[in-house]
Amino acid sequence: MSSASALNSSHDPVCPLCDRPIPPGARSTRHHLTPRLKGGTHLGTVLLHQICHSAIHARYSEAELANRLSNVEDLKADPEIARFIAWVANKPPHFHAPTRSMRDRRGPRRRG
């Protein structure tokens, strides 16, 4: 990597979930820490890689996110997301892959 690339990557935002940089052109989205449907429209958001954001919503209902996973620290501590983070940690910052819903494997979705 050239010194110019290294310099630019140090200024890229960092995904607070996986701690990888989010370079220009990488798929990224804002995640409402408290889901909008649960009153989080005007509350805090964080910029995440799209794959990280998709991983969260594939695993948890809006109610679960609002009730027990409404901050990055709690998300990172959850075993399912911890496994995802370990898997994605060595992927390049631009990496993206389709995310399969984990909720489908756990049974019917609970209404929250």
N, C-alpha and C positions, 0 to 999 in steps of 0.2 A: 504494500500500500504506500502510495506516495505521501510525502509530508503534508501536501495540500489536502489530500483525502482524509488523513488523520486529523488535521486541524478542523475540517468541516464536520467530521463525525462527532467531534467533541462538543459541537454546538447544536447537534440534533437533539430534539426532545427525547426523553427516555420513558419507555413504557413502565409505569409503576408496578405492573403485575409481574412481568418477566424480566425486568431490568435490562432489556436490550434497547439500543437506540432505535428511534423511528426516523429513518432518513427521508428526505424529500422523495415523493413518488411511492413510498410504501403505503399499503392499505392501512388506514387508521380511522378510528371513530371516537366520538365522545361517549363515555359511559356515565349515566346518571347513577351516583352512588346509592341514592334512594330512588327506586323506579318512579317514573312520571305517574304511572297509574296508582301509585301509593303515596302521592303527595310530593314527589321530588322534582317537580317541574322547575322550580326556582332554587333548588338546593345544589350542592356541589357536583361537579363532573370531573372526570379525568380522561386524558387522551390515552387510548390504548391501541395496540396493533389490532387490526380487524380480527385476526385469528384468536387473540386473547379475549376480545369482547365476545366473539361468537362462542368460545369455550364456556364463558360464564353463563350465558343465556341458554346454552344447550344443556346445562346441568341443573339449573335452579329456577324455580318459579319466581314470579315477581314478589310473592309473599315471603319466600325464603330470603330473597335479597333484601327486602325491606326490614324484616324482623331480626336477622342474625348476620347478614353479610353486607352491611351498608358502609363498609370502609375497606380500604385495600389490605390492611393488616389482617383482618378477619378472613378476607378472601384467600390471601396467601397461606393462611394457617389451615384452611379447610383441606382435608386429605385429597379430595378429588382434584381440586385446583393445584395443589402441591405436586401431584403426579403429572398434570398437564405442564406445569412450569418446568419440571425436571426434563420432560420430553422436548419442549420447545427451546430450552435454554441454549442448546448448541446449534440451532438453526440460524441461518443468516437473517439479518434484520428485515429484508424484503420478503422472507418466506411467507407463503400463504397456502393453505390447503382447505378444501371443504370441511366443514365441521358437522359431524353426525350428532343428532340429538341423543344425549345420554338419558334423558327422561323417558324416551320410548322404551328403553331396556329395563327401566325400574318399574314399569307399570303405568296405569292411568295417571294423568296429571291431576293433581289436587287443585281445586279452586281456592284462591286466597284472598 
